[in-house]
Amino acid sequence: MADTAPGRACRTCGRAMPPASGGPGRASLYCSAACRQKAYRTRRAGGETVHELITDIERQVRGLTPEAPGPFYTGVQSLASSVGRLRRIARVARDAAGTVTPEPVTESPPARGPAADEPVTDASVTESGEAAESAEAEALRTGDEWDFAALVEPYRRELQVHCYRMVGSYDDSEDLVQEVLLKAWKNRDGFAGRSSVRAWLYKIATNTVLDFLRRNERRPQQYGPSPVPATDGVEASPFLPWLQPFPDAQPEAAAESSETMELAFLAAIQHLPPRQRAVLIMRDFLGWPAADTATALDMSLASVNSALQRARPALRERLPRRRERWARGADPSEAERDLLARYMKAAVEGDTTAMAAMLRDDVRITMPPNPLWFGGREAIVGMLRQTFDPASPAYIGRWRHLPTRANGQPAVAGYVQRPGTSVYRAQVMDVLRVEDGLIAEITSFEPHLFPAFGLPLTLAP
């Protein structure tokens, strides 16, 4: 008998496979370790291997044309994106190389929950009756740090979004997603391929966030009195000092710009207990079946269903009224762009009359992590009038703004040229909630996250 497996060929070289060893698990997909490694190294992580990405960066650098400002700017933007991707891959590989002690992530079984577009079926985890271990799992276990980094990097953004939905803080989500990838590297030998790598990473991420929330209990607080008495009967919203904005993705990642990323939604979900929050996100946002959610969270099926039944009405009670009338969408409308332009123009010119025309009567401004809030159009315009007036002790300086988007909402990055200085320095990011063509809420954030939005910290005069 020939020393090959009839009807089976190596996925890489095409040669007939050697006979199975008879041990448990699926037969190998490759005839040798070399072919297995070649198959993985040629698998494209988001369309490129590391070496191909470096080659592409070299090509982009050589193609830059400083003499043509428009094409030069476009080329630099593309180059920055590629360099950023390479930097993230290198960071994962560097951190993975620095870990030597394997440790279990959780005591629960390997995750079986799929992402929303990966339903659980026999066909999704087996092929032609073979056992469940996949080539992806094999590559994950046998690859080096660079292989691992290239495999998990395409999931970094969505994992960070998942962590952000759970904690409401961009800074914490960045730290958490890095911790998730380090845990995945340490625990990679335990990944048997019974779920996709994506689902396995989501399980690690969810449990990592739950551990974080156990260590860092956060409770919504109440604002004190506004320094300017509120008008139009406006009341303060709950005070969440940890709340931060999240930069919008490219338009094709529309799911990130959905209502589940709006600041009001993020603030509302922070009121739920952590496990209820996790169940709601996994069931309603990621589309995991109840049984798989229970497995990932080490809960009973009854507990998952009970948590979801409590979480849904509790969340609805925390969401603002008239929410269905808000402006949404990853692609801003002409009316939204016009509103942003008028908002920036009014701030630059100190035109409080124009600013008042853009605000609802019951508009509200909050400024996390600062415990300041202002409510009602009259109160807000009165406050702005002082900061815009060069003769007022409250005068800040001259303003410039750049448009951006955060949490699926229009936003402006504000820069101030303080009296006696020449440079415009990052001052505040205003995220706007627009309702019926008027600004209904402004959430103002500190400027340290400008680089995460691709924004500079200073502007030349």
SVG drawing of the C-alpha trace seen along z (x, -y; Angstrom):
<svg xmlns="http://www.w3.org/2000/svg" viewBox="-40 -95 51 97">
<polyline fill="none" stroke="black" stroke-width="0.4" points="0.0,0.0 1.3,-3.5 2.3,-5.6 -0.2,-8.3 -3.8,-9.1 -6.1,-8.4 -8.1,-11.4 -6.3,-13.9 -3.7,-16.4 -1.6,-19.0 -3.2,-22.4 0.1,-24.0 2.1,-21.9 -0.7,-19.6 1.2,-16.4 -0.7,-13.4 -1.0,-13.4 0.7,-10.8 -1.7,-8.5 -3.3,-9.7 -1.6,-8.7 -4.8,-7.2 -4.7,-9.6 -7.6,-11.8 -8.5,-15.1 -8.5,-16.0 -5.9,-14.9 -3.4,-17.5 -4.2,-19.7 -0.5,-19.9 2.1,-17.3 4.9,-18.9 5.6,-21.6 7.2,-23.6 4.1,-23.6 2.0,-24.4 4.1,-27.5 4.2,-28.5 0.4,-28.3 0.1,-30.5 2.7,-33.0 1.0,-33.5 -2.4,-34.0 -3.1,-37.6 -3.9,-39.5 -6.4,-42.1 -4.9,-41.7 -1.2,-41.9 1.6,-40.0 4.1,-41.9 6.8,-41.8 4.3,-42.9 3.2,-45.7 6.8,-46.9 7.2,-46.7 4.0,-48.7 5.2,-51.4 8.5,-51.7 6.5,-52.0 4.2,-54.7 7.2,-56.7 8.9,-56.7 5.6,-57.8 5.1,-60.9 5.1,-64.1 5.6,-67.2 5.3,-69.5 1.6,-68.7 0.0,-69.5 -3.3,-67.8 -1.9,-64.4 0.9,-64.7 -1.6,-65.1 -3.6,-62.1 -0.4,-60.0 0.7,-61.0 -2.7,-60.0 -2.4,-56.6 1.2,-56.2 0.2,-57.1 -2.5,-54.4 -0.1,-51.8 2.6,-52.8 0.0,-52.7 -1.0,-49.2 2.6,-48.1 3.2,-49.7 0.3,-47.9 1.4,-44.5 4.9,-45.2 3.5,-46.1 1.6,-42.9 4.6,-40.9 6.9,-42.8 4.6,-42.3 4.0,-38.6 7.8,-38.0 8.1,-39.5 5.7,-36.9 7.1,-33.5 4.8,-32.1 1.6,-30.6 -1.5,-31.2 -5.1,-30.3 -7.5,-33.1 -10.6,-31.7 -11.6,-28.4 -14.6,-28.1 -14.4,-25.9 -13.2,-27.3 -15.6,-29.8 -18.2,-28.5 -20.0,-31.7 -19.9,-33.1 -19.8,-36.7 -23.0,-38.0 -22.1,-37.0 -20.8,-33.5 -23.8,-31.3 -23.1,-28.0 -23.6,-25.2 -21.7,-21.9 -20.5,-23.3 -18.9,-26.3 -16.6,-24.3 -16.0,-21.1 -15.1,-20.3 -16.1,-17.1 -16.7,-15.3 -13.3,-16.2 -12.9,-17.0 -13.2,-20.6 -9.6,-21.8 -9.0,-24.3 -6.0,-25.5 -6.4,-28.8 -6.1,-27.1 -3.0,-25.2 -1.4,-28.4 -2.3,-30.1 -0.6,-27.4 2.5,-26.8 3.3,-30.3 5.8,-32.7 5.1,-36.2 4.9,-37.8 2.5,-35.1 0.3,-35.6 0.4,-39.4 -0.6,-39.2 -3.4,-36.8 -5.0,-38.8 -4.4,-42.4 -7.4,-42.4 -9.6,-41.9 -8.0,-44.7 -10.5,-47.4 -13.7,-45.5 -12.3,-44.0 -11.5,-47.6 -15.1,-48.6 -16.4,-45.7 -14.3,-46.7 -15.3,-50.3 -19.0,-49.5 -18.5,-47.7 -16.5,-50.4 -17.3,-53.7 -13.7,-54.8 -11.4,-55.0 -8.2,-55.0 -9.4,-51.9 -10.5,-50.1 -7.0,-50.6 -5.4,-49.1 -7.9,-46.3 -7.6,-45.2 -3.8,-45.0 -4.4,-42.8 -6.7,-40.6 -4.1,-40.0 -1.5,-39.2 -3.8,-36.7 -4.6,-35.2 -0.9,-34.8 -0.2,-33.1 -3.3,-30.8 -2.9,-30.0 -2.1,-26.4 -5.5,-26.0 -7.3,-27.1 -8.6,-23.9 -10.5,-25.4 -14.0,-24.5 -14.9,-28.1 -13.4,-30.8 -10.4,-32.8 -12.7,-35.8 -15.2,-34.2 -12.4,-33.0 -10.9,-36.5 -14.4,-37.9 -14.7,-35.5 -11.3,-36.5 -12.2,-40.1 -15.5,-39.9 -14.1,-38.1 -11.1,-40.5 -13.5,-43.4 -15.6,-41.7 -12.4,-41.2 -11.5,-44.9 -15.0,-46.0 -14.7,-43.9 -11.4,-45.6 -12.6,-49.0 -16.2,-49.5 -17.8,-52.5 -21.1,-54.0 -22.8,-56.9 -22.8,-60.0 -24.9,-63.1 -23.8,-66.6 -23.9,-69.4 -25.5,-72.7 -24.5,-74.4 -22.3,-77.5 -24.9,-79.2 -28.5,-78.5 -30.2,-76.2 -33.1,-77.6 -36.1,-76.0 -36.4,-73.5 -33.3,-71.5 -32.0,-69.0 -28.5,-67.5 -27.8,-64.0 -25.9,-61.4 -22.2,-62.3 -19.9,-59.6 -16.4,-61.0 -14.8,-58.1 -16.9,-58.6 -14.8,-59.4 -15.4,-59.7 -14.5,-57.0 -13.3,-57.9 -15.5,-56.8 -14.1,-54.2 -14.2,-54.3 -17.7,-54.5 -17.7,-50.8 -17.6,-49.9 -21.1,-51.3 -21.9,-48.9 -19.5,-50.9 -21.5,-54.1 -24.8,-52.7 -27.0,-53.8 -25.1,-51.4 -22.0,-53.7 -23.9,-57.0 -22.8,-58.7 -26.3,-58.7 -26.4,-54.9 -23.0,-54.4 -24.0,-56.5 -27.2,-54.5 -25.6,-51.1 -23.1,-52.1 -26.0,-51.9 -26.4,-48.1 -24.5,-45.6 -21.5,-44.3 -22.8,-40.8 -26.2,-42.2 -24.2,-44.6 -22.1,-41.7 -25.2,-39.6 -27.0,-42.4 -24.0,-43.2 -23.3,-39.6 -26.9,-38.7 -28.3,-41.9 -25.2,-43.5 -23.0,-40.5 -25.9,-38.1 -24.6,-35.2 -27.1,-32.5 -28.1,-32.3 -26.4,-28.9 -23.1,-30.2 -23.3,-33.3 -23.8,-31.1 -20.7,-29.1 -18.6,-32.2 -19.6,-33.8 -19.8,-30.6 -23.4,-31.2 -26.5,-28.9 -28.9,-29.3 -31.6,-30.4 -29.3,-33.1 -28.5,-34.5 -32.1,-34.7 -33.0,-36.3 -30.2,-38.9 -31.3,-39.8 -34.9,-40.2 -33.8,-42.6 -31.3,-44.5 -33.5,-45.5 -36.2,-47.5 -33.6,-49.0 -31.7,-50.3 -34.8,-51.7 -35.6,-53.6 -32.2,-55.3 -32.3,-56.4 -33.5,-60.0 -36.9,-60.6 -37.4,-61.3 -34.3,-59.2 -35.7,-58.0 -35.6,-61.6 -31.8,-62.0 -29.6,-62.4 -27.5,-59.2 -25.3,-57.7 -21.6,-57.3 -22.0,-59.5 -22.9,-63.0 -25.8,-64.7 -25.5,-68.1 -27.6,-69.6 -25.2,-68.2 -22.2,-69.6 -23.8,-73.0 -24.6,-72.9 -21.0,-72.1 -19.8,-74.9 -22.1,-77.4 -21.2,-76.2 -17.5,-76.6 -18.0,-80.0 -20.1,-81.3 -17.4,-80.2 -14.6,-81.8 -16.5,-85.1 -17.8,-85.0 -21.3,-85.3 -23.7,-84.3 -26.8,-85.2 -25.8,-82.7 -24.9,-80.2 -28.3,-80.6 -30.1,-80.0 -28.6,-76.5 -29.5,-75.4 -32.7,-73.8 -34.4,-75.5 -33.6,-72.5 -30.0,-72.0 -27.5,-70.7 -23.7,-70.8 -21.7,-68.3 -17.9,-68.1 -16.6,-64.8 -14.4,-64.2 -15.1,-67.7 -18.2,-68.0 -19.5,-71.0 -22.8,-71.2 -24.9,-73.9 -28.6,-73.6 -31.0,-75.6 -30.3,-77.8 -30.4,-81.1 -28.0,-79.9 -25.6,-78.5 -25.6,-81.6 -25.0,-83.8 -22.0,-81.6 -20.6,-81.7 -21.0,-85.5 -18.5,-85.9 -15.9,-83.5 -16.2,-85.1 -15.9,-88.7 -12.2,-89.9 -13.2,-92.4 -14.5,-89.8 -12.4,-88.2 -13.7,-84.8 -12.4,-85.4 -10.5,-82.3 -9.0,-83.5 -9.5,-83.2 -10.9,-79.9 -10.3,-77.7 -12.0,-74.4 -11.6,-71.2 -14.6,-69.0 -14.5,-65.3 -16.9,-62.5 -17.1,-60.5 -19.5,-57.8 -21.5,-58.1 -22.1,-61.8 -20.8,-65.1 -18.0,-66.6 -15.6,-69.6 -12.1,-69.8 -11.6,-73.2 -8.2,-75.0 -7.6,-78.2 -5.0,-81.0 -4.8,-82.4 -4.0,-86.1 -0.3,-86.8 0.4,-83.6 0.6,-82.8 -0.1,-79.0 -3.6,-77.5 -3.5,-74.7 -6.0,-71.8 -8.7,-72.8 -11.8,-70.7 -13.7,-68.2 -17.4,-68.9 -19.6,-65.9 -23.0,-67.1 -26.3,-65.4 -28.5,-66.8 -32.3,-66.7 -34.7,-68.1 -31.8,-70.2 -30.9,-71.8 -28.2,-70.9 -29.9,-69.2 -26.8,-68.2 -23.1,-69.0 -20.6,-66.7 -17.3,-68.4 -14.1,-66.3 -10.6,-67.1 -8.1,-67.2 -5.7,-64.5 -7.5,-62.1 -7.0,-64.3 -4.2,-62.1 -6.6,-59.1 -8.8,-61.0 -5.9,-61.9 -5.9,-65.5 -2.9,-67.6 -2.4,-69.1 -1.5,-72.5 -2.3,-74.6 -0.1,-77.3 -1.5,-80.8"/>
</svg>
